Amino acid sequence: MKKVYFISGLGADKRIFSFLDLSFCEPVFIDWISPLKNESLEKYALRLRQQIPDESPWIVGISFGGMLAVEMAKSDPAIHAIILSSNKTRKEFPAYLRAGLYLPLYKWSPARLSKQFTLCTSSLLGGTNDAEKKLLHQIIRDSDMRFVRWAISAILHWKNKIIPGNIIHVHGTADKLLPCRYVKADFVVEGGSHVMTLDKHGEISRLLQQLIQ
């Protein structure tokens, strides 16, 4: 059975993939490592890659994890990367997110306030039923806001312009955080939100199986 390495999104952990049917593979969930001071997204991705021993691995990254997978794929053409609800270059960010570079409120707000704000705006992320929304809220409550602040800064300073040929981009039409109209996806999931591994888990499971097998 083929090993597939999963990288979760910003402030999330392996539970973001818990609704998927991954019986077709041997899933390995990559744990976050502590970022170094002022570490860039590119350098962090290469350090995280060291947790993957395979020479030609399949890597699935969602959101922030997808951006890390892009950097890994750039550095190694032997990697097969699938990114979900993510973007490949700086140009695929909507303007209101790029504006965060010039108005970095995330640096100034207390951790408790930041987390409370994220909980209040979690409807932007998705989730269609009580079980999905409950899990999403639990993930947000458990998030390390120091890591989140670093990651937001790393994302805002990410200036990638290169789209490697060894990635497959899957995006949902109902993604409110990274709207589908700003990206060029290889596969579009109708009605898929930013957390479509939850609210479109059946479709995403089947697609991953088709692409990887």
VEXROTI-407275 format. One record per residue: residue number from 0; y, x, z of N, C-alpha, C in turn. Coordinates in nm, 3 decimals. Each point is the difference from the previous one (the first is absolute). Last residue first. Example, Ala and Ser with C-alpha at 12.3 -4.5 7.8 and 13.67 -1.06 7.14 Angstrom:
BEGIN
     n        nY        nX        nZ       caY       caX       caZ        cY        cX        cZ
     1    -0.225     1.285     0.708     0.119     0.082     0.006     0.109    -0.077     0.073
     0    -0.572     0.029    -0.007     0.119    -0.089     0.000     0.120     0.090     0.000
END
This chain:
BEGIN
     n        nY        nX        nZ       caY       caX       caZ        cY        cX        cZ
   212     0.652    -0.373    -0.711    -0.138     0.010    -0.045    -0.011     0.018    -0.149
   211     0.430    -0.052     0.200    -0.065     0.117     0.058    -0.144     0.016    -0.048
   210     0.279    -0.373    -0.136     0.067     0.123    -0.037    -0.077     0.123     0.046
   209    -0.157    -0.439     0.115    -0.005     0.021    -0.145     0.059     0.135    -0.038
   208     0.030    -0.131     0.451    -0.139     0.027    -0.036    -0.013     0.028    -0.150
   207     0.418    -0.133     0.165    -0.032     0.135     0.043    -0.143     0.037    -0.040
   206     0.138    -0.441    -0.080     0.067     0.093    -0.089    -0.034     0.145     0.037
   205    -0.157    -0.350     0.278    -0.070     0.001    -0.130     0.061     0.101    -0.096
   204     0.212    -0.061     0.418    -0.135     0.056     0.019    -0.073     0.010    -0.132
   203     0.416    -0.218     0.006     0.016     0.144     0.011    -0.136     0.068     0.018
   202     0.009    -0.471    -0.006     0.035     0.054    -0.132     0.014     0.152     0.004
   201    -0.075    -0.221     0.409    -0.115    -0.020    -0.089     0.025     0.062    -0.137
   200     0.350    -0.003     0.330    -0.106     0.098     0.027    -0.121    -0.013    -0.092
   199     0.483    -0.173     0.062    -0.075    -0.005    -0.126    -0.121     0.093     0.010
   198     0.291    -0.049     0.374     0.008    -0.136    -0.057    -0.065    -0.014    -0.138
   197    -0.020     0.428     0.246    -0.029    -0.111     0.091    -0.004    -0.132    -0.076
   196     0.108     0.395    -0.220    -0.134     0.028     0.051    -0.040    -0.105     0.104
   195     0.435     0.007    -0.190    -0.099    -0.080    -0.074    -0.143     0.040     0.034
   194     0.496     0.077     0.165    -0.127     0.025     0.070    -0.111    -0.080    -0.066
   193     0.423    -0.032    -0.183    -0.001     0.143     0.031    -0.127     0.038     0.075
   192    -0.071    -0.426    -0.290     0.116     0.044     0.079    -0.006     0.151     0.021
   191    -0.205    -0.350    -0.402    -0.028     0.103     0.100     0.127     0.046     0.070
   190    -0.059    -0.323    -0.377     0.017    -0.051     0.137    -0.027     0.102     0.108
   189    -0.201     0.130    -0.452     0.085    -0.119     0.010     0.004    -0.051     0.143
   188    -0.079     0.501    -0.187    -0.071    -0.103     0.075     0.093    -0.118     0.021
   187    -0.046     0.439    -0.365     0.089    -0.088     0.075    -0.083    -0.111     0.064
   186    -0.061     0.534    -0.217    -0.063    -0.130     0.028     0.094    -0.081     0.088
   185     0.158     0.405    -0.160    -0.112    -0.009    -0.094    -0.074    -0.133     0.016
   184     0.542     0.091     0.104    -0.136     0.000     0.056    -0.104    -0.007    -0.110
   183     0.532     0.121     0.099    -0.086    -0.014    -0.117    -0.144     0.015     0.048
   182     0.479    -0.175     0.266    -0.105     0.100    -0.020    -0.075    -0.027    -0.130
   181     0.357    -0.277     0.187     0.055     0.135     0.000    -0.104     0.107    -0.034
   180    -0.088    -0.478     0.053     0.082     0.021    -0.120     0.056     0.141    -0.009
   179    -0.258    -0.171     0.380    -0.081     0.039    -0.115     0.085     0.034    -0.122
   178     0.174     0.058     0.517    -0.022    -0.104    -0.102    -0.065     0.054    -0.127
   177     0.006     0.139     0.513     0.010     0.080    -0.123    -0.028    -0.094    -0.117
   176     0.040    -0.218     0.400     0.055     0.128     0.044     0.022     0.094    -0.117
   175    -0.204    -0.433    -0.046     0.142    -0.013     0.028     0.064     0.132     0.040
   174    -0.444    -0.190    -0.298     0.041     0.108     0.090     0.152    -0.008     0.018
   173    -0.310    -0.274    -0.282     0.077    -0.058     0.111     0.041     0.106     0.102
   172    -0.271     0.092    -0.392     0.122    -0.064    -0.052     0.087    -0.057     0.111
   171    -0.334     0.442     0.041     0.001    -0.145     0.009     0.131    -0.060    -0.047
   170    -0.295     0.479    -0.131     0.115    -0.058     0.069    -0.007    -0.152    -0.004
   169    -0.253     0.521    -0.113    -0.028    -0.143     0.016     0.112    -0.061     0.083
   168    -0.125     0.484    -0.297     0.097    -0.074     0.083    -0.034    -0.149    -0.004
   167    -0.242     0.516    -0.077    -0.002    -0.139    -0.045     0.086    -0.080     0.097
   166    -0.054     0.562    -0.151     0.019    -0.109     0.096    -0.005    -0.134    -0.070
   165    -0.007     0.468    -0.191    -0.123    -0.030     0.073     0.022    -0.103     0.112
   164     0.339     0.210    -0.297    -0.089    -0.084    -0.079    -0.125    -0.044     0.072
   163     0.510     0.104     0.211    -0.123     0.066    -0.042    -0.094    -0.095    -0.072
   162     0.540     0.017     0.056    -0.109    -0.097     0.013    -0.128     0.068    -0.047
   161     0.520     0.167     0.189    -0.122     0.026    -0.077    -0.105    -0.107     0.028
   160     0.433     0.064     0.216     0.023    -0.054    -0.133    -0.125     0.009    -0.088
   159     0.182     0.017     0.568    -0.100     0.023    -0.105     0.036    -0.069    -0.131
   158     0.217     0.068     0.463     0.068    -0.002    -0.130    -0.096     0.018    -0.116
   157     0.067    -0.134     0.566    -0.100     0.030    -0.103     0.063    -0.016    -0.137
   156     0.198    -0.099     0.437     0.035     0.129    -0.059    -0.100     0.042    -0.109
   155    -0.056    -0.404     0.248     0.134    -0.009    -0.056     0.044     0.130    -0.068
   154    -0.418    -0.017     0.229    -0.003    -0.087    -0.118     0.137    -0.002    -0.068
   153    -0.040     0.229     0.408    -0.072     0.073    -0.105    -0.003    -0.081    -0.129
   152     0.183    -0.203     0.386     0.087     0.107    -0.049    -0.066     0.076    -0.116
   151    -0.258    -0.322     0.214     0.110    -0.066    -0.073     0.094     0.105    -0.058
   150    -0.343     0.154     0.281    -0.052    -0.043    -0.130     0.109    -0.068    -0.083
   149     0.095     0.130     0.450    -0.016     0.117    -0.086    -0.040    -0.044    -0.141
   148     0.024    -0.338     0.316     0.134     0.051    -0.032    -0.008     0.122    -0.090
   147    -0.405    -0.178     0.165     0.061    -0.091    -0.098     0.138     0.052    -0.041
   146    -0.228     0.220     0.347    -0.060     0.030    -0.130     0.065    -0.084    -0.108
   145     0.130    -0.092     0.430     0.047     0.135    -0.033    -0.055     0.042    -0.136
   144    -0.139    -0.409     0.191     0.130    -0.008    -0.065     0.059     0.139    -0.030
   143    -0.506    -0.201     0.033     0.075     0.107     0.064     0.136     0.009    -0.069
   142    -0.338    -0.452     0.040     0.051     0.112    -0.079     0.081     0.098     0.084
   141    -0.221    -0.437     0.116    -0.066     0.124     0.037     0.058     0.123    -0.070
   140     0.156    -0.448    -0.088     0.020     0.025     0.143    -0.058     0.135     0.042
   139    -0.074    -0.150    -0.445     0.141     0.037     0.021     0.025     0.034     0.147
   138    -0.425    -0.163    -0.114     0.019     0.132    -0.058     0.143     0.049     0.024
   137    -0.107    -0.439     0.127    -0.064     0.096     0.089     0.020     0.143    -0.050
   136     0.152    -0.355    -0.270     0.085     0.016     0.118    -0.060     0.102     0.097
   135    -0.256    -0.116    -0.375     0.119     0.073    -0.042     0.093     0.025     0.118
   134    -0.380    -0.270     0.066    -0.037     0.139    -0.017     0.121     0.084    -0.037
   133     0.063    -0.461     0.027    -0.028     0.053     0.133    -0.035     0.148    -0.009
   132     0.057    -0.241    -0.400     0.129     0.025     0.065    -0.020     0.060     0.139
   131    -0.385    -0.128    -0.242     0.068     0.111    -0.068     0.131     0.035     0.069
   130    -0.238    -0.375     0.156    -0.077     0.121     0.027     0.068     0.122    -0.062
   129     0.182    -0.436    -0.080     0.023     0.046     0.137    -0.072     0.131     0.029
   128     0.133    -0.085    -0.509    -0.059    -0.086     0.103     0.016     0.065     0.137
   127     0.175     0.203    -0.403     0.007    -0.142    -0.033    -0.058    -0.092     0.106
   126     0.238     0.519    -0.121    -0.091    -0.067     0.092     0.014    -0.150    -0.016
   125     0.385     0.408    -0.091    -0.101    -0.090    -0.053    -0.089    -0.054     0.110
   124     0.434     0.278    -0.016    -0.120     0.077    -0.033    -0.108    -0.088    -0.059
   123     0.419    -0.166     0.167     0.023     0.076    -0.124    -0.128     0.069    -0.046
   122     0.026    -0.225     0.416    -0.027    -0.093    -0.110     0.024     0.067    -0.135
   121     0.101     0.207     0.424    -0.133     0.026    -0.053    -0.038    -0.095    -0.112
   120     0.407     0.062     0.300     0.009    -0.001    -0.146    -0.137     0.022    -0.065
   119     0.057    -0.006     0.476     0.074    -0.118    -0.045     0.003    -0.011    -0.152
   118    -0.193     0.382     0.206    -0.081    -0.119     0.027     0.067    -0.126    -0.054
   117     0.239     0.402    -0.020    -0.109     0.001    -0.096    -0.090    -0.121     0.019
   116     0.343     0.069     0.311     0.057    -0.039    -0.129    -0.110    -0.007    -0.106
   115    -0.116     0.165     0.420     0.025    -0.143     0.008     0.057    -0.053    -0.131
   114    -0.063     0.463     0.043    -0.129    -0.068    -0.009     0.019    -0.151     0.004
   113     0.379     0.269     0.061    -0.052     0.018    -0.135    -0.129    -0.077    -0.019
   112     0.190     0.019     0.430     0.077    -0.090    -0.087    -0.052     0.008    -0.143
   111    -0.186     0.294     0.316    -0.039    -0.138     0.032     0.071    -0.100    -0.091
   110     0.113     0.463    -0.036    -0.135    -0.028    -0.050    -0.040    -0.145     0.024
   109     0.522     0.117    -0.058    -0.106     0.031     0.096    -0.135    -0.044    -0.052
   108     0.396     0.139    -0.343    -0.046    -0.114     0.079    -0.111     0.041     0.095
   107     0.210     0.300    -0.327     0.083    -0.030     0.116    -0.054    -0.110     0.090
   106    -0.186     0.164    -0.426     0.013     0.116     0.088     0.066    -0.034     0.133
   105    -0.054    -0.314    -0.366    -0.128     0.022     0.067     0.008     0.118     0.098
   104     0.359    -0.122    -0.303     0.000    -0.071     0.129    -0.127     0.025     0.079
   103     0.255     0.224    -0.419    -0.127     0.018     0.069    -0.005    -0.065     0.139
   102     0.261     0.009    -0.477     0.028    -0.077     0.121    -0.125     0.001     0.087
   101    -0.001     0.230    -0.408     0.142     0.016     0.031     0.042    -0.080     0.124
   100    -0.445    -0.012    -0.172     0.028     0.142     0.010     0.144     0.024     0.046
    99    -0.165    -0.435    -0.103    -0.030     0.045     0.135     0.024     0.147     0.021
    98     0.024    -0.230    -0.425     0.126     0.002     0.075    -0.022     0.046     0.144
    97    -0.363    -0.076    -0.301     0.065     0.130    -0.024     0.129     0.012     0.080
    96    -0.222    -0.411     0.007    -0.072     0.099     0.079     0.059     0.139    -0.020
    95     0.176    -0.362    -0.245     0.032    -0.021     0.141    -0.079     0.095     0.090
    94    -0.069    -0.010    -0.480     0.126     0.063     0.039     0.027    -0.014     0.149
    93    -0.510     0.008    -0.173     0.117    -0.086    -0.022     0.125     0.065     0.059
    92    -0.414     0.298    -0.182     0.056    -0.061     0.121     0.110    -0.098    -0.039
    91    -0.223     0.283    -0.317    -0.067    -0.127     0.024     0.039    -0.063     0.134
    90     0.150     0.435    -0.156     0.061    -0.105    -0.081    -0.062    -0.137     0.026
    89    -0.170     0.408     0.195     0.119    -0.051     0.069     0.062    -0.117    -0.076
    88    -0.521     0.073    -0.076     0.120     0.082    -0.011     0.114    -0.065     0.077
    87    -0.435    -0.192     0.003    -0.038     0.133    -0.047     0.119     0.095    -0.005
    86    -0.152    -0.454     0.323     0.075     0.042    -0.118    -0.028     0.146    -0.029
    85    -0.252    -0.468     0.255     0.069     0.126     0.020     0.086     0.031    -0.122
    84    -0.381    -0.325     0.110     0.128    -0.039     0.061     0.087     0.121     0.028
    83    -0.446     0.184    -0.113     0.019    -0.144     0.017     0.137    -0.025     0.061
    82    -0.301     0.413    -0.285     0.107    -0.035     0.093     0.023    -0.151    -0.004
    81    -0.392     0.403    -0.122     0.038    -0.139    -0.023     0.108    -0.033     0.103
    80    -0.245     0.480    -0.225     0.080    -0.073     0.098     0.028    -0.143    -0.046
    79    -0.314     0.476    -0.067     0.013    -0.133    -0.059     0.071    -0.086     0.103
    78    -0.029     0.569    -0.090     0.007    -0.118     0.086     0.007    -0.127    -0.085
    77     0.018     0.450    -0.175    -0.138    -0.045     0.024    -0.005    -0.125     0.087
    76     0.405     0.255    -0.115    -0.043    -0.095    -0.104    -0.143    -0.050     0.017
    75     0.392     0.183     0.349    -0.141     0.024    -0.033    -0.048    -0.102    -0.103
    74     0.450     0.008     0.180    -0.040     0.137     0.034    -0.140     0.034    -0.047
    73     0.190    -0.439    -0.054     0.084     0.097    -0.072    -0.051     0.142     0.019
    72    -0.196    -0.348     0.250    -0.046    -0.002    -0.140     0.080     0.097    -0.086
    71     0.132    -0.062     0.449    -0.130     0.067    -0.004    -0.050     0.010    -0.144
    70     0.390    -0.245     0.073     0.025     0.144     0.017    -0.130     0.079     0.000
    69    -0.033    -0.468    -0.020     0.066     0.049    -0.121     0.022     0.151     0.010
    68    -0.158    -0.224     0.379    -0.107     0.018    -0.099     0.056     0.051    -0.133
    67     0.301    -0.119     0.340    -0.069     0.123     0.037    -0.111     0.031    -0.100
    66     0.219    -0.404    -0.049     0.092     0.110    -0.035    -0.062     0.134     0.034
    65    -0.233    -0.385     0.130    -0.004     0.016    -0.145     0.090     0.113    -0.046
    64     0.002    -0.131     0.452    -0.122     0.074    -0.031    -0.017     0.022    -0.149
    63     0.349    -0.274     0.153     0.030     0.141     0.027    -0.121     0.088    -0.031
    62    -0.124    -0.435    -0.173     0.140     0.017     0.038     0.035     0.148     0.020
    61    -0.500    -0.031    -0.028     0.083    -0.120    -0.007     0.141     0.032     0.050
    60    -0.459     0.277    -0.229     0.113    -0.003     0.093     0.081    -0.126    -0.018
    59    -0.499     0.269    -0.125     0.071    -0.128    -0.011     0.110     0.000     0.105
    58    -0.347     0.374    -0.273     0.093    -0.026     0.109     0.073    -0.131    -0.027
    57    -0.453     0.331    -0.159     0.072    -0.125    -0.025     0.085    -0.026     0.123
    56    -0.166     0.513    -0.150    -0.012    -0.124     0.078     0.068    -0.120    -0.064
    55    -0.181     0.505    -0.084     0.049    -0.099    -0.096    -0.006    -0.139     0.063
    54    -0.110     0.381     0.259     0.076     0.069    -0.105     0.059    -0.098    -0.100
    53    -0.107    -0.082     0.544    -0.056    -0.013    -0.134     0.090     0.068    -0.103
    52     0.101    -0.051     0.484    -0.073     0.119    -0.043    -0.050    -0.005    -0.144
    51     0.418    -0.200     0.310    -0.092    -0.051    -0.101    -0.076     0.118    -0.059
    50     0.355     0.045     0.317    -0.100    -0.082     0.069    -0.106    -0.054    -0.096
    49     0.385     0.247    -0.144    -0.098     0.090     0.060    -0.106    -0.074     0.080
    48     0.389    -0.211    -0.196    -0.109     0.021    -0.096    -0.110     0.089     0.058
    47     0.411    -0.069     0.228    -0.094    -0.110     0.021    -0.121     0.015    -0.092
    46     0.355     0.301    -0.052    -0.070     0.028     0.126    -0.104    -0.107     0.028
    45     0.273    -0.060    -0.373    -0.090     0.113    -0.024    -0.074     0.040     0.128
    44     0.330    -0.340     0.023    -0.114    -0.045    -0.081    -0.101     0.112    -0.021
    43     0.410     0.098     0.211    -0.088    -0.075     0.090    -0.125    -0.044    -0.075
    42     0.339     0.206    -0.246    -0.072     0.098     0.082    -0.095    -0.070     0.097
    41     0.275    -0.276    -0.275    -0.088     0.082    -0.083    -0.084     0.095     0.086
    40     0.341    -0.260     0.204    -0.116    -0.083    -0.036    -0.101     0.083    -0.079
    39     0.315     0.279     0.326     0.015    -0.091    -0.114    -0.127    -0.080    -0.023
    38     0.203     0.214     0.476    -0.101     0.016    -0.106     0.022    -0.103    -0.110
    37     0.239     0.111     0.442     0.065    -0.009    -0.132    -0.098     0.018    -0.116
    36    -0.238     0.120     0.426     0.144    -0.029     0.003     0.058     0.008    -0.141
    35    -0.510    -0.133     0.026     0.079     0.113     0.049     0.148    -0.035    -0.006
    34    -0.406    -0.369     0.065     0.084     0.072    -0.096     0.071     0.117     0.066
    33    -0.489    -0.214     0.135     0.141     0.005     0.043     0.081     0.077    -0.103
    32    -0.427    -0.281    -0.155     0.023     0.122     0.076     0.149     0.004     0.036
    31    -0.370    -0.422    -0.136     0.128     0.068    -0.009    -0.003     0.130     0.079
    30    -0.454    -0.203    -0.214     0.089    -0.014     0.116     0.131     0.074    -0.026
    29    -0.377    -0.233    -0.347     0.071     0.122     0.036     0.096    -0.029     0.116
    28    -0.481    -0.225    -0.163     0.140    -0.034     0.027     0.072     0.123     0.056
    27    -0.447    -0.131    -0.322     0.046     0.096     0.099     0.149    -0.023     0.018
    26    -0.464    -0.277    -0.227     0.143     0.017     0.026     0.027     0.103     0.109
    25    -0.387    -0.103    -0.374     0.003     0.050     0.138     0.147     0.027     0.034
    24    -0.183    -0.385    -0.361     0.031     0.141     0.018    -0.018     0.039     0.146
    23    -0.058    -0.448    -0.171    -0.037     0.074    -0.121     0.021     0.151     0.016
    22     0.123    -0.345     0.325    -0.144     0.027     0.003    -0.047     0.082    -0.120
    21     0.441    -0.189     0.178    -0.016     0.137    -0.048    -0.147     0.042     0.001
    20     0.363    -0.434     0.037    -0.144     0.021    -0.008    -0.022     0.137    -0.064
    19     0.451    -0.168     0.291    -0.064     0.034    -0.127    -0.151     0.009     0.014
    18     0.329    -0.074     0.357    -0.045    -0.122    -0.066    -0.073     0.029    -0.131
    17     0.204     0.347     0.277    -0.116    -0.059     0.068    -0.052    -0.128    -0.065
    16     0.379     0.339    -0.079    -0.108    -0.014    -0.098    -0.117    -0.081     0.054
    15     0.381     0.106     0.262     0.060    -0.064    -0.117    -0.104    -0.019    -0.110
    14    -0.092     0.235     0.411    -0.018    -0.145     0.007     0.060    -0.072    -0.120
    13     0.033     0.481     0.093    -0.110    -0.045    -0.084    -0.023    -0.151     0.005
    12     0.487     0.139     0.123    -0.120     0.081     0.016    -0.111    -0.065    -0.082
    11     0.593     0.014     0.024    -0.128    -0.071     0.003    -0.114     0.097     0.026
    10     0.480     0.096    -0.075    -0.015    -0.071     0.127    -0.132    -0.071     0.015
     9     0.091     0.120    -0.482     0.096     0.041     0.103    -0.017    -0.085     0.126
     8    -0.433     0.012    -0.306     0.143    -0.003    -0.026     0.082     0.040     0.120
     7    -0.519     0.181    -0.126     0.072    -0.124     0.033     0.150     0.014    -0.026
     6    -0.456     0.228    -0.226     0.120     0.039     0.074     0.085    -0.125     0.022
     5    -0.548     0.150    -0.140     0.106    -0.099     0.009     0.114     0.051     0.087
     4    -0.461     0.172    -0.313     0.091     0.032     0.109     0.120    -0.094    -0.005
     3    -0.547     0.009    -0.163     0.135    -0.035    -0.042     0.091     0.017     0.120
     2    -0.539     0.142    -0.189     0.103    -0.004     0.104     0.134    -0.035    -0.062
     1    -0.504    -0.142    -0.188     0.119     0.081    -0.018     0.096    -0.014     0.119
     0    -0.557    -0.036    -0.017     0.120    -0.084     0.000     0.125     0.088     0.000
END
